[in-house]
Amino acid sequence: MSIGFEISIHMRFEGLKMAEKEKTERRVYVLPAELVERIRKYQAENNISSEVEAVRRLLDTALYMRDTVTTIMDKVIDRLMSDRDLRIIARDVLSMHPLVSNISLDDGQLIFRLQNGESGMVDHSYNTYIGDCNDNYSRYPPKRLMNQNRSGVVIDDIPF
């Protein structure tokens, strides 16, 4: 047996200021009764006021768990476009991420480590790197990608 379940999912738009209201879309999903009961149990165990908020948190956590060092670094880079304060970026992008096990701010650089041992670094000049489990860092994104915008168009040329 399935139960109709209506939720609003936050559509996050990178680069928006935290003070701006997040945009939402209303979605209707039909879920098996057993899954709805598991959601309600999670809601009760975590003292969450609504089923919608419980589903939001579960979805958010599940999607975070799919992240890799490169997808997290992409979020850091996106945030660097609007904010150069590494402490703020560490707080807003990394501190609540379930895969991030360590964050270090030292000598003007930000280093974060994931549970799998991989790491990311932003140096004092805002260059970004990713590292493997042995702390072998390489520039990220690779130079061949650094001069492209999100659509893949090379942006080396001066537009006049």
ZIVEN-V81996 format. One line per field, one symbol per residue. ss: DSSP state (~ for helix, > for strand, _ for the rest). psi: psi as a letter, one per 20 degrees, with the letter a starting at -180 (. if undefined). A space follows every 10 residues. Layout:
BEGIN
ss->???
psi->???
END
This chain:
BEGIN
ss->_>>>>>>>>> >_________ __>>>>>>>> >>~~~~~~~~ ~~~~~_____ ~~~~~~~~~~ ~~~~____~~ ~~~~~~~~~~ _____~~~~~ ~~~~_____> >>>>>>__>> >>>>____>> >>_____>>> >_____>>>_ __~~~~_>__ ___>______
psi->pqppppqppp opoqiqqhhq pqqqppqpqp qqhhhhhhgh gggghjlphq hghggggggg gghhiiqrhh hghhhggghh hipjohgggg ghhhhjpiip ipppopkjqp pqprhjiqrq qpaijkqqqq qahjkoqqpp qqhhihkqah ijppkhqpj.
END
